[in-house]
Structure formats: structure tokens, C-alpha cells
């Protein structure tokens, strides 16, 4: 998830974009066969059913988690969907600098995963609003820091860490709040995550056409600020911490 875009870009530049998709297909097939051979066959526990959908949507904190997912992922992909043309046309980076920037962003995801694994349970009310706030700040500073490679690289580091922390924190909270119907809850979460990806790409395109490519960060950042406020409300709810 964090390295796909930069690696895909490198492969596409070297061998053509069609070969990028061919490599994805080959990699997916290998992974599928490996999982089929190595994973044990276990019965699904607390998977839920269609009846669980109505029950899950009667849980306010879980509904807020779903809403926050759409909001923040829409914000994220409003800007990130167009980060390559932004760096090339607005920041005027070279092709190699753009690839390096994306690699920094992707590598930051590993740091974010480590930090969440180490501190997420220790500070359960901090991870979600902090990651939302860092996302908002990163996108709002996208244009001001576009004048230099070092500044934008530093921003990409925090941006990459925050989006991974957010994704992991929301997944963990979804499982926590829907422990009796985990499969159904995660299916809803994944679906809404993809709604955010598509919605963000659509909104970023509208912003680019209406206000210019330079404004994608501002648009995404403002949406993420609204998400930060929702996150602060969410973590103050009594049913947020569910043992």
C-alpha cells in the first residue's frame, strides 16, 4: 500500500506502464498461491451475517468511525491522487526527484506502522485525532513547501506516517467496536475506504479543473480539518473504549 505507487512508477518508466500491470498480476497470483498453501483452514469466528448490518449501524461510535473513514480518505486522495503531476508541474521537480519523494512517502509508512504498534494501545485516544491533524497539516503545507525538495520530502515523511497510522487505528477500532461481527464490519470499512479513494480522486479532479492543480492540498487539508474535529468528538465518547 505504501510502496506501490513509487515502485509502479519506476517500473513504468523503465519498461512501460503495461508491464507494471503485468507485474501486479504476477505478484498477486504468487501471493494467492502462497496463502492457499501456507494458511491453516480455520472456522470463521464472530463473522456476523446480513442481520449484523442493522445492529452495527445502531452503534454511534462505530458509525462515526465509518463516517470518519470516508471523510479522511476522501481528503487524502483529493491531494495524493494528483501528487505526481503536482510535483512535476507545480513544484517543478525532475522525474527522479518525484520518484525519490514517493519512495520517502512509502518508506514513512513502515515508520508509521512501527509507531502505531508500539504506542497505539498505550494511548488509545491519541492515535486517531493526531493522525488526522498531521494529515491536515501536511496537505495544507503542500503548496507552501513545494519550493524545495527538502521541505517537501520532510512533509512527505510525516504525511506517509500519518495516513498509515490513521488506517491502522481505524481498522483496530472497527474490530474493537464490532467484535461480535468482525467480517461484516471490516467489509463495510473496506467498502467505505474505497468510496473515499474514488471520491477523493473525483474531488481532486474537480478542484484541479476549477481552481488549478496547486489547490489540491488546500482542498484535502480543509476536509481533513473537519475530520480532525470529528475524531476529537469520537474519542470523547463513553463507548469509544470498549474492552
VEXPANU-120343 format. One record per residue (C-alpha): y, x, z. Coordinates in pm, 1 decimal. Layout:
! residues N
NODE	Y	X	Z
NODE	Y	X	Z $
...
! end
This chain:
! residues 243
NODE	Y	X	Z
NODE	0.0	0.0	0.0 $
NODE	242.0	280.3	81.5 $
NODE	147.2	536.2	-183.5 $
NODE	51.2	308.8	-472.7 $
NODE	392.0	292.0	-640.2 $
NODE	471.2	666.2	-637.6 $
NODE	118.7	767.0	-742.3 $
NODE	113.7	496.8	-1009.2 $
NODE	445.8	621.4	-1138.4 $
NODE	320.5	980.9	-1156.2 $
NODE	5.3	877.5	-1342.4 $
NODE	205.5	656.4	-1576.7 $
NODE	447.8	935.4	-1662.3 $
NODE	167.9	1182.3	-1725.1 $
NODE	-89.1	965.8	-1904.5 $
NODE	79.3	634.7	-1990.8 $
NODE	111.4	311.4	-1795.2 $
NODE	-214.4	164.1	-1931.0 $
NODE	-413.3	440.9	-1767.3 $
NODE	-255.0	352.6	-1432.8 $
NODE	-416.8	9.6	-1450.4 $
NODE	-745.2	159.7	-1567.8 $
NODE	-748.5	389.3	-1265.6 $
NODE	-673.1	96.6	-1032.6 $
NODE	-966.8	-96.0	-1179.6 $
NODE	-1199.0	203.1	-1144.8 $
NODE	-1087.0	272.6	-787.3 $
NODE	-1128.9	-91.9	-688.1 $
NODE	-1480.0	-101.1	-833.0 $
NODE	-1581.1	212.9	-643.4 $
NODE	-1438.2	77.0	-317.7 $
NODE	-1609.9	-260.1	-370.4 $
NODE	-1949.0	-95.8	-419.3 $
NODE	-1894.4	136.4	-123.0 $
NODE	-1807.8	-154.4	106.5 $
NODE	-2105.2	-356.9	-15.6 $
NODE	-2339.2	-67.7	61.8 $
NODE	-2195.8	50.3	393.1 $
NODE	-2065.7	-254.2	582.4 $
NODE	-2319.2	-438.3	800.9 $
NODE	-2383.2	-807.7	744.9 $
NODE	-2232.1	-989.2	1041.2 $
NODE	-2174.1	-1360.1	1104.2 $
NODE	-1814.1	-1476.0	1098.3 $
NODE	-1683.1	-1543.8	1449.5 $
NODE	-1392.2	-1781.2	1515.7 $
NODE	-1329.0	-1807.6	1142.8 $
NODE	-1195.4	-2162.1	1161.1 $
NODE	-1209.9	-2433.0	896.6 $
NODE	-979.8	-2657.9	696.9 $
NODE	-925.4	-2861.5	1013.2 $
NODE	-782.5	-2549.7	1175.8 $
NODE	-479.6	-2554.6	945.2 $
NODE	-330.0	-2858.8	1116.8 $
NODE	-398.9	-2709.7	1459.8 $
NODE	-241.2	-2375.6	1371.3 $
NODE	78.9	-2534.7	1244.5 $
NODE	123.3	-2708.6	1580.9 $
NODE	177.2	-2369.7	1745.2 $
NODE	552.7	-2295.9	1732.8 $
NODE	532.2	-1918.8	1778.3 $
NODE	269.9	-1889.2	1505.1 $
NODE	480.9	-2098.9	1269.8 $
NODE	775.7	-1870.4	1346.8 $
NODE	557.8	-1569.0	1264.9 $
NODE	472.6	-1727.0	929.1 $
NODE	839.3	-1803.0	860.7 $
NODE	944.1	-1451.8	961.2 $
NODE	683.6	-1309.2	725.3 $
NODE	832.2	-1493.6	428.0 $
NODE	1187.2	-1403.7	527.2 $
NODE	1141.8	-1031.3	586.2 $
NODE	903.8	-968.0	296.4 $
NODE	1144.8	-1152.8	65.5 $
NODE	1422.1	-927.0	193.7 $
NODE	1206.9	-617.6	148.2 $
NODE	1112.2	-687.0	-211.0 $
NODE	1457.6	-806.0	-310.6 $
NODE	1551.2	-438.3	-287.6 $
NODE	1224.5	-247.4	-318.5 $
NODE	1111.3	-418.3	-639.6 $
NODE	1406.4	-252.4	-814.6 $
NODE	1422.3	77.2	-628.6 $
NODE	1323.9	286.3	-933.2 $
NODE	1598.5	157.8	-1166.8 $
NODE	1838.0	177.0	-869.7 $
NODE	1769.3	545.9	-812.7 $
NODE	1783.4	626.0	-1183.9 $
NODE	2089.3	420.1	-1281.3 $
NODE	2294.9	382.2	-963.2 $
NODE	2210.5	696.6	-766.1 $
NODE	2167.0	893.6	-1092.2 $
NODE	1859.9	1078.7	-965.4 $
NODE	1628.6	1261.1	-1201.7 $
NODE	1280.2	1132.2	-1269.5 $
NODE	1127.3	1397.4	-1042.8 $
NODE	1371.3	1314.8	-760.7 $
NODE	1280.4	946.2	-789.3 $
NODE	910.4	1029.5	-763.7 $
NODE	977.2	1250.5	-460.6 $
NODE	1178.0	973.0	-297.0 $
NODE	892.7	726.2	-342.5 $
NODE	645.7	977.1	-201.4 $
NODE	863.9	1018.8	107.6 $
NODE	875.9	641.6	144.8 $
NODE	499.8	618.0	106.5 $
NODE	427.2	904.6	343.3 $
NODE	653.2	744.6	602.7 $
NODE	407.1	457.8	613.0 $
NODE	149.9	683.8	776.8 $
NODE	403.3	778.4	1043.3 $
NODE	485.4	412.1	1099.9 $
NODE	115.6	326.0	1133.4 $
NODE	67.6	600.5	1391.5 $
NODE	372.9	493.5	1593.5 $
NODE	265.5	129.9	1596.5 $
NODE	-86.6	222.2	1700.6 $
NODE	47.5	433.9	1984.1 $
NODE	328.4	213.7	2114.6 $
NODE	269.1	-137.7	1975.9 $
NODE	63.7	-265.7	2269.1 $
NODE	277.6	-81.2	2520.7 $
NODE	598.0	-253.7	2407.5 $
NODE	482.2	-585.0	2255.6 $
NODE	829.0	-741.4	2243.1 $
NODE	994.5	-443.3	2075.7 $
NODE	798.4	-372.4	1756.5 $
NODE	888.0	-685.5	1558.0 $
NODE	1266.5	-706.8	1617.0 $
NODE	1308.9	-328.2	1596.7 $
NODE	1127.2	-301.4	1264.9 $
NODE	1329.5	-595.4	1128.1 $
NODE	1654.8	-432.2	1239.4 $
NODE	1560.5	-96.0	1085.4 $
NODE	1470.8	-270.0	760.1 $
NODE	1806.6	-446.3	755.0 $
NODE	1998.3	-125.3	825.9 $
NODE	1800.2	69.0	564.7 $
NODE	1875.9	-181.1	290.1 $
NODE	2240.9	-223.6	386.8 $
NODE	2285.8	155.3	367.4 $
NODE	2108.3	182.5	33.1 $
NODE	2427.1	187.1	-175.6 $
NODE	2645.8	394.4	64.3 $
NODE	2378.8	667.6	83.9 $
NODE	2299.1	664.5	-286.9 $
NODE	2537.1	952.9	-349.1 $
NODE	2297.5	1220.0	-224.9 $
NODE	1924.4	1288.0	-236.1 $
NODE	1902.1	1400.0	127.5 $
NODE	2076.2	1088.8	257.8 $
NODE	1862.0	850.9	54.5 $
NODE	1546.6	1044.1	144.5 $
NODE	1625.8	1009.3	514.2 $
NODE	1687.0	638.7	464.8 $
NODE	1353.6	606.1	279.0 $
NODE	1177.7	769.1	572.7 $
NODE	1299.4	502.7	816.1 $
NODE	1257.5	226.3	558.3 $
NODE	893.7	320.7	495.0 $
NODE	815.6	342.2	866.6 $
NODE	977.1	8.3	946.4 $
NODE	805.8	-201.2	676.3 $
NODE	462.2	-75.5	780.2 $
NODE	536.3	-134.5	1148.7 $
NODE	654.9	-485.2	1065.1 $
NODE	345.1	-566.6	859.5 $
NODE	107.0	-436.3	1125.1 $
NODE	293.3	-609.1	1408.0 $
NODE	289.9	-945.6	1229.1 $
NODE	-79.0	-914.3	1143.3 $
NODE	-163.3	-831.9	1503.5 $
NODE	47.7	-1119.2	1634.3 $
NODE	-109.8	-1362.8	1387.9 $
NODE	-457.2	-1267.3	1510.3 $
NODE	-340.4	-1288.5	1870.0 $
NODE	-189.7	-1636.3	1834.9 $
NODE	-479.9	-1770.2	1626.1 $
NODE	-778.7	-1606.5	1792.6 $
NODE	-981.0	-1928.5	1750.2 $
NODE	-931.4	-1940.7	1370.3 $
NODE	-865.8	-1584.7	1259.3 $
NODE	-991.1	-1614.2	899.5 $
NODE	-778.0	-1919.6	825.2 $
NODE	-471.2	-1772.7	995.8 $
NODE	-497.5	-1443.7	807.1 $
NODE	-548.8	-1627.9	478.4 $
NODE	-224.6	-1816.6	543.1 $
NODE	-48.9	-1495.6	645.0 $
NODE	-165.3	-1312.2	331.6 $
NODE	-61.8	-1601.1	110.9 $
NODE	284.3	-1617.0	263.6 $
NODE	317.9	-1238.2	236.9 $
NODE	259.9	-1270.7	-137.9 $
NODE	510.7	-1555.3	-154.7 $
NODE	760.5	-1311.7	-4.1 $
NODE	674.3	-1042.6	-259.2 $
NODE	719.8	-1280.4	-550.7 $
NODE	1025.9	-1445.2	-400.4 $
NODE	1186.7	-1108.8	-333.3 $
NODE	1125.4	-985.4	-686.1 $
NODE	1271.5	-1310.0	-823.0 $
NODE	1574.8	-1296.5	-595.3 $
NODE	1632.4	-928.8	-673.3 $
NODE	1632.1	-1012.8	-1041.6 $
NODE	1885.8	-1290.2	-986.5 $
NODE	2107.5	-1060.0	-778.7 $
NODE	2085.7	-789.0	-1044.5 $
NODE	2176.5	-1030.3	-1323.1 $
NODE	2457.1	-1199.4	-1129.3 $
NODE	2613.3	-919.6	-921.6 $
NODE	2466.3	-596.0	-1052.7 $
NODE	2179.6	-365.9	-963.4 $
NODE	2391.9	-192.9	-699.4 $
NODE	2386.9	-506.5	-478.8 $
NODE	2010.5	-538.3	-423.1 $
NODE	2031.1	-352.5	-93.3 $
NODE	2311.7	-570.7	35.0 $
NODE	2123.2	-889.4	-55.1 $
NODE	1799.1	-773.1	102.2 $
NODE	1977.8	-639.1	408.6 $
NODE	2158.5	-965.4	479.4 $
NODE	1831.9	-1160.0	460.7 $
NODE	1669.1	-905.1	692.3 $
NODE	1953.9	-952.8	941.3 $
NODE	1870.0	-1323.3	956.5 $
NODE	1507.4	-1221.3	1005.3 $
NODE	1608.8	-993.3	1293.0 $
NODE	1775.3	-1285.3	1470.4 $
NODE	1462.3	-1496.3	1422.2 $
NODE	1249.9	-1208.6	1555.7 $
NODE	1465.5	-1186.4	1869.6 $
NODE	1418.9	-1558.9	1927.8 $
NODE	1044.7	-1529.6	1865.1 $
NODE	978.4	-1256.6	2122.7 $
NODE	1161.8	-1452.2	2394.0 $
NODE	928.8	-1749.6	2365.9 $
NODE	688.7	-1809.0	2654.1 $
NODE	387.7	-1838.7	2426.8 $
NODE	466.3	-1516.0	2238.4 $
NODE	249.0	-1307.7	2472.1 $
NODE	-94.4	-1466.7	2453.1 $
NODE	-375.1	-1292.5	2640.8 $
! end
